[in-house]
């Protein structure tokens, strides 16, 4: 059961889940090559221990694997003016590796 010890954890908000959360975890799973352990919580102590933080925590910092679009004054947009949600942020960070080409990456985005 060594593989369980090396499995990354993902924190996502609890309560109702949304397509944004589901697709974010799906994209991250494709990037990692396995389905990570998903923890649904709003407990900051638990969130801060996760390897990836998606759609919770009110912080976007891809260097720290924090991907939330709920911060106050969020205004991070694509060149076409569409705001990024968490799924888009995850795709922006990891999608090129998954897609295999810039053309496919752009089509999916």
Phi and psi in degrees as GROMACS dihedral restraints (atoms count N, CA, C in turn):
[ dihedral_restraints ]
;  ai    aj    ak    al  type     phi  dphi    fc
    3     4     5     6     1   -57.9    20    10
    4     5     6     7     1   -34.9    20    10
    6     7     8     9     1   -61.5    20    10
    7     8     9    10     1   -27.9    20    10
    9    10    11    12     1   -68.4    20    10
   10    11    12    13     1   -34.7    20    10
   12    13    14    15     1   -69.5    20    10
   13    14    15    16     1   -27.3    20    10
   15    16    17    18     1   -94.1    20    10
   16    17    18    19     1    -2.8    20    10
   18    19    20    21     1   -71.2    20    10
   19    20    21    22     1   132.7    20    10
   21    22    23    24     1   -73.4    20    10
   22    23    24    25     1   152.2    20    10
   24    25    26    27     1  -110.0    20    10
   25    26    27    28     1   147.3    20    10
   27    28    29    30     1  -125.9    20    10
   28    29    30    31     1   127.0    20    10
   30    31    32    33     1   -98.9    20    10
   31    32    33    34     1   131.2    20    10
   33    34    35    36     1  -135.0    20    10
   34    35    36    37     1   149.9    20    10
   36    37    38    39     1   -59.3    20    10
   37    38    39    40     1   151.6    20    10
   39    40    41    42     1   -86.2    20    10
   40    41    42    43     1  -172.6    20    10
   42    43    44    45     1    83.6    20    10
   43    44    45    46     1  -154.7    20    10
   45    46    47    48     1   -61.8    20    10
   46    47    48    49     1   136.0    20    10
   48    49    50    51     1   -93.5    20    10
   49    50    51    52     1   158.4    20    10
   51    52    53    54     1  -127.8    20    10
   52    53    54    55     1   159.7    20    10
   54    55    56    57     1   -53.4    20    10
   55    56    57    58     1   -35.8    20    10
   57    58    59    60     1   -56.7    20    10
   58    59    60    61     1   -43.8    20    10
   60    61    62    63     1   -67.7    20    10
   61    62    63    64     1   -46.1    20    10
   63    64    65    66     1   -62.0    20    10
   64    65    66    67     1   -48.1    20    10
   66    67    68    69     1   -68.3    20    10
   67    68    69    70     1   -33.0    20    10
   69    70    71    72     1   -62.0    20    10
   70    71    72    73     1   -45.7    20    10
   72    73    74    75     1   -67.3    20    10
   73    74    75    76     1   -38.0    20    10
   75    76    77    78     1   -62.7    20    10
   76    77    78    79     1   -45.6    20    10
   78    79    80    81     1   -63.0    20    10
   79    80    81    82     1   -45.0    20    10
   81    82    83    84     1   -62.4    20    10
   82    83    84    85     1   -37.0    20    10
   84    85    86    87     1   -63.1    20    10
   85    86    87    88     1   -41.4    20    10
   87    88    89    90     1   -63.7    20    10
   88    89    90    91     1   -40.5    20    10
   90    91    92    93     1   -64.6    20    10
   91    92    93    94     1   -46.2    20    10
   93    94    95    96     1   -74.8    20    10
   94    95    96    97     1   -27.4    20    10
   96    97    98    99     1    90.4    20    10
   97    98    99   100     1     7.2    20    10
   99   100   101   102     1  -160.9    20    10
  100   101   102   103     1   165.3    20    10
  102   103   104   105     1   -84.1    20    10
  103   104   105   106     1   117.9    20    10
  105   106   107   108     1   -72.6    20    10
  106   107   108   109     1   165.7    20    10
  108   109   110   111     1   -73.7    20    10
  109   110   111   112     1   124.4    20    10
  111   112   113   114     1  -103.5    20    10
  112   113   114   115     1   126.5    20    10
  114   115   116   117     1  -114.2    20    10
  115   116   117   118     1   120.2    20    10
  117   118   119   120     1  -100.7    20    10
  118   119   120   121     1   110.6    20    10
  120   121   122   123     1  -160.4    20    10
  121   122   123   124     1   164.8    20    10
  123   124   125   126     1  -121.7    20    10
  124   125   126   127     1     8.6    20    10
  126   127   128   129     1   -74.0    20    10
  127   128   129   130     1   113.6    20    10
  129   130   131   132     1   -60.3    20    10
  130   131   132   133     1   -33.3    20    10
  132   133   134   135     1   -64.4    20    10
  133   134   135   136     1   -40.9    20    10
  135   136   137   138     1   -72.4    20    10
  136   137   138   139     1   -44.4    20    10
  138   139   140   141     1   -56.2    20    10
  139   140   141   142     1   -46.3    20    10
  141   142   143   144     1   -68.4    20    10
  142   143   144   145     1   -12.9    20    10
  144   145   146   147     1   -91.5    20    10
  145   146   147   148     1    -9.1    20    10
  147   148   149   150     1   -74.4    20    10
  148   149   150   151     1   152.9    20    10
  150   151   152   153     1   -74.2    20    10
  151   152   153   154     1   -34.5    20    10
  153   154   155   156     1  -131.9    20    10
  154   155   156   157     1   139.1    20    10
  156   157   158   159     1  -122.0    20    10
  157   158   159   160     1   116.5    20    10
  159   160   161   162     1  -120.3    20    10
  160   161   162   163     1   125.1    20    10
  162   163   164   165     1    63.8    20    10
  163   164   165   166     1    23.3    20    10
  165   166   167   168     1  -154.9    20    10
  166   167   168   169     1   154.8    20    10
  168   169   170   171     1   101.0    20    10
  169   170   171   172     1   -11.9    20    10
  171   172   173   174     1    55.1    20    10
  172   173   174   175     1    40.2    20    10
  174   175   176   177     1  -145.9    20    10
  175   176   177   178     1   137.4    20    10
  177   178   179   180     1  -117.2    20    10
  178   179   180   181     1   112.9    20    10
  180   181   182   183     1  -152.5    20    10
  181   182   183   184     1    91.9    20    10
  183   184   185   186     1   -61.4    20    10
  184   185   186   187     1   -26.0    20    10
  186   187   188   189     1   -64.0    20    10
  187   188   189   190     1   -33.4    20    10
  189   190   191   192     1   -98.0    20    10
  190   191   192   193     1     8.5    20    10
  192   193   194   195     1    60.8    20    10
  193   194   195   196     1    38.5    20    10
  195   196   197   198     1  -112.0    20    10
  196   197   198   199     1   120.3    20    10
  198   199   200   201     1  -131.7    20    10
  199   200   201   202     1    81.4    20    10
  201   202   203   204     1  -126.6    20    10
  202   203   204   205     1   139.2    20    10
  204   205   206   207     1  -108.0    20    10
  205   206   207   208     1    15.5    20    10
  207   208   209   210     1   -99.7    20    10
  208   209   210   211     1    14.0    20    10
  210   211   212   213     1   -73.4    20    10
  211   212   213   214     1   154.5    20    10
  213   214   215   216     1   -61.3    20    10
  214   215   216   217     1   132.7    20    10
  216   217   218   219     1    75.8    20    10
  217   218   219   220     1    17.4    20    10
  219   220   221   222     1   -52.9    20    10
  220   221   222   223     1   126.4    20    10
  222   223   224   225     1  -149.4    20    10
  223   224   225   226     1    30.5    20    10
  225   226   227   228     1   -84.9    20    10
  226   227   228   229     1   111.2    20    10
  228   229   230   231     1  -119.3    20    10
  229   230   231   232     1   155.6    20    10
  231   232   233   234     1   -73.8    20    10
  232   233   234   235     1   171.0    20    10
  234   235   236   237     1   -62.9    20    10
  235   236   237   238     1   -22.8    20    10
  237   238   239   240     1   -87.3    20    10
  238   239   240   241     1     3.5    20    10
  240   241   242   243     1    92.9    20    10
  241   242   243   244     1    -6.6    20    10
  243   244   245   246     1   -77.7    20    10
  244   245   246   247     1   128.0    20    10
  246   247   248   249     1   -66.5    20    10
  247   248   249   250     1   145.0    20    10
  249   250   251   252     1   -79.1    20    10
  250   251   252   253     1   136.4    20    10
  252   253   254   255     1  -105.2    20    10
  253   254   255   256     1   179.7    20    10
  255   256   257   258     1   -58.3    20    10
  256   257   258   259     1   -43.7    20    10
  258   259   260   261     1   -58.0    20    10
  259   260   261   262     1   -43.4    20    10
  261   262   263   264     1   -65.1    20    10
  262   263   264   265     1   -36.3    20    10
  264   265   266   267     1   -66.4    20    10
  265   266   267   268     1   -40.6    20    10
  267   268   269   270     1   -65.0    20    10
  268   269   270   271     1   -44.4    20    10
  270   271   272   273     1   -62.4    20    10
  271   272   273   274     1   -43.1    20    10
  273   274   275   276     1   -56.9    20    10
  274   275   276   277     1   -39.9    20    10
  276   277   278   279     1   -80.1    20    10
  277   278   279   280     1   -41.0    20    10
  279   280   281   282     1  -118.8    20    10
  280   281   282   283     1    -9.1    20    10
  282   283   284   285     1   -63.3    20    10
  283   284   285   286     1   -36.8    20    10
  285   286   287   288     1   -61.6    20    10
  286   287   288   289     1   -41.1    20    10
  288   289   290   291     1   -64.1    20    10
  289   290   291   292     1   -39.1    20    10
  291   292   293   294     1   -71.0    20    10
  292   293   294   295     1   -45.5    20    10
  294   295   296   297     1   -69.9    20    10
  295   296   297   298     1   -33.1    20    10
  297   298   299   300     1    86.7    20    10
  298   299   300   301     1   -13.7    20    10
  300   301   302   303     1  -154.5    20    10
  301   302   303   304     1   154.3    20    10
  303   304   305   306     1   -64.4    20    10
  304   305   306   307     1   -36.1    20    10
  306   307   308   309     1   -61.7    20    10
  307   308   309   310     1   -49.2    20    10
  309   310   311   312     1   -66.6    20    10
  310   311   312   313     1   -41.7    20    10
  312   313   314   315     1   -53.8    20    10
  313   314   315   316     1   -48.7    20    10
  315   316   317   318     1   -64.9    20    10
  316   317   318   319     1   -39.9    20    10
  318   319   320   321     1   -62.5    20    10
  319   320   321   322     1   -45.4    20    10
  321   322   323   324     1   -68.0    20    10
  322   323   324   325     1   -41.0    20    10
